[in-house]
Amino acid sequence: MPKYFGQYGGQYVGEVLRPALDELAAGFAKYSRDKKFLAEYADLLTNYAGRPTPLLYAANLTRELQGAKTYIKLEGLANTGAHKINNALGQVLLAKKIGKKQVIAETGAGQHGVATAAACARLGLRCEIFMGAIDAARQQPNVFLMKQYGAKIHIVEDGTRILKDAVNACLKNWTARAADTHYLIGSALGPYPYPDMVRFFQSSIGREIKKQLWQKEKKLPDVLIACCGGGSNSIGMFAPFLRNKKVRLIAVEAGGRGRKAGQHAARICSRSPLGIVEGYKSRFIQTDDGQVLPTHSVSAGLDYAGIGPELAALAEARRIEFLTASDKEVLQAYQYLARTEGLLFALESAHAAAAALKIIPRLGQDQIAVINMSGRGDKDIFITAAELSKKEWGEFLKQEVERLCG
Ligand SMILES: *Cc1c(COP(=O)(O)O)cnc(C)c1O
C-alpha cells in the first residue's frame, strides 16, 4: 500500500515510533484479508453496533423542497450514537489480534473517547484516554460516560490544555510503551497506515448505502453529502463510490461564525496551506510560518485545524466538492430536520443537512440525494438548548446547581 495520496499523507514520526507503525501496517494488511477476523468484526457491527443502520426515505423533506428524492443514512442509530464506533471496534479488535494489552487515545470533545472506551469494554482491553484539562472541564458528560465504560482518564495540563496538547501527551505516552499498547486514532488522519485503516473500518457506511439504495431504487445515488472534520464519516460514505464518476460527492466543512482566522474550521474552502502536523502532510489552518491557528465551530467534532490526507487529495483532484455551512445555518437545519422528519441531527451532521437544504431544491426530481446523519443530537443538548432556549435552560441549570450544591 502506498504511504501517500498524491502529495498528502506520509509517515512523519520519530524513529522510535517507526517499528510500532510498521507492525500496525503489517497487522492491518494481514487481518483486513483474514476471513476469521472479518467475520468477528462483522458480528460486532451487527450485534453490538446495530448495523446495518437504516437508510430512511426523507418523504416530508422531499415533498417540501421539490428537488431530488432524498434519503438519510442513520449512523446516529449506531450504538454510542455515531459512526465513530465502526472504527473503534475495528481498531480494538485488530489491536487484540496483534497482541496489544491496552489501548490509548486522545479526545477533544469526548465522542471518540466514548466510542473507544465502549469498544474496549466490549472486547476486554484496558483503555486510557488523554484529554486537555480545558476540554475535560467543558465536556464533563463525556468524561463521566468514559469512566462508566471503565476507562482511565489522563487530564493533560501541558500547553494550552486542549486537543493538540492531548495528542502530544498521547504520542509521548505511546513512544514509551508501544510494544504492548495500541494508539487508536479516531479520524481518517495521522501517519500511515491510520488513514487507510480508518477508511477501511468506516466504509461499511457507503457499502450499505449502495446496497440499500439498489434494493429501493435499482440505481446509484446522484449526490452524497457528508460533514467533514478529520474526514472519517465522509470517506466512509464516499469510498465505495469513488470509481462511480457520475456520483457527486460533497463534503461540508465548519463555516463557523465567519471567514476570519479563528472563526471557522474550513481547511479546504479557506485554501489553507500545506503543512506537516501530528505525523502527516495535509492542509492545515495555520500561519505562513506554520503555526497552527485556533479554529471555531458550534460542533465540537468539526472544530479541528487539519483534514485527512486522502480528503485533501480528493479535493485537489476535484473528485470531492467542498462547501461550508455556518453555525447559524447549522442550527436552522438541526431544527428543520427535527420538525420535518423527527430526526435530531448531531451538530456535526447538521452541517451536511444545512448544505443539503441548499443543494436539493436545485436538483431534478428524478435525482437521488443521500445525506449522512453521522450522529444523533442528544449529546449536544448543552449547546442547542443554550442557543435555542436560553432562558428556560438557564433556569433549569440554576435549579440543578442549587439542588446539588445547595
Ligand atoms: C467526530 C464526529 C464527526 C467528525 O469527524 P469525521 O472524522 O470528519 O467524521 C462528525 N460527526 C459526528 C457525529 C462525530 O462525532
The ligand as a Tripos MOL2 file, in Angstrom:
@<TRIPOS>MOLECULE
LIG
   15    15     1     0     0
SMALL
NO_CHARGES

@<TRIPOS>ATOM
      1 C1        -16.4190   13.1700   15.3370 C.3       1 LIG1
      2 C2        -17.6480   13.3910   14.5620 C.ar      1 LIG1
      3 C3        -17.6180   13.9340   13.2580 C.ar      1 LIG1
      4 C4        -16.3690   14.4630   12.6000 C.3       1 LIG1
      5 O1        -15.3810   13.5400   12.3230 O.3       1 LIG1
      6 P1        -15.1100   12.9240   10.8900 P.3       1 LIG1
      7 O2        -13.8850   12.1260   11.1160 O.co2     1 LIG1
      8 O3        -14.9200   14.0320    9.9210 O.co2     1 LIG1
      9 O4        -16.2840   12.0800   10.5450 O.co2     1 LIG1
     10 C5        -18.8030   14.0300   12.5550 C.ar      1 LIG1
     11 N1        -19.9680   13.6490   13.0940 N.ar      1 LIG1
     12 C6        -20.0520   13.1460   14.3480 C.ar      1 LIG1
     13 C7        -21.3880   12.7620   14.8810 C.3       1 LIG1
     14 C8        -18.8880   12.9970   15.1180 C.ar      1 LIG1
     15 O5        -18.9940   12.5100   16.3630 O.3       1 LIG1
@<TRIPOS>BOND
     1     1     2 1
     2     2     3 ar
     3     2    14 ar
     4     3     4 1
     5     3    10 ar
     6     4     5 1
     7     5     6 1
     8     6     7 2
     9     6     8 1
    10     6     9 1
    11    10    11 ar
    12    11    12 ar
    13    12    13 1
    14    12    14 ar
    15    14    15 1
@<TRIPOS>SUBSTRUCTURE
     1 LIG1         1 GROUP 0 **** ****
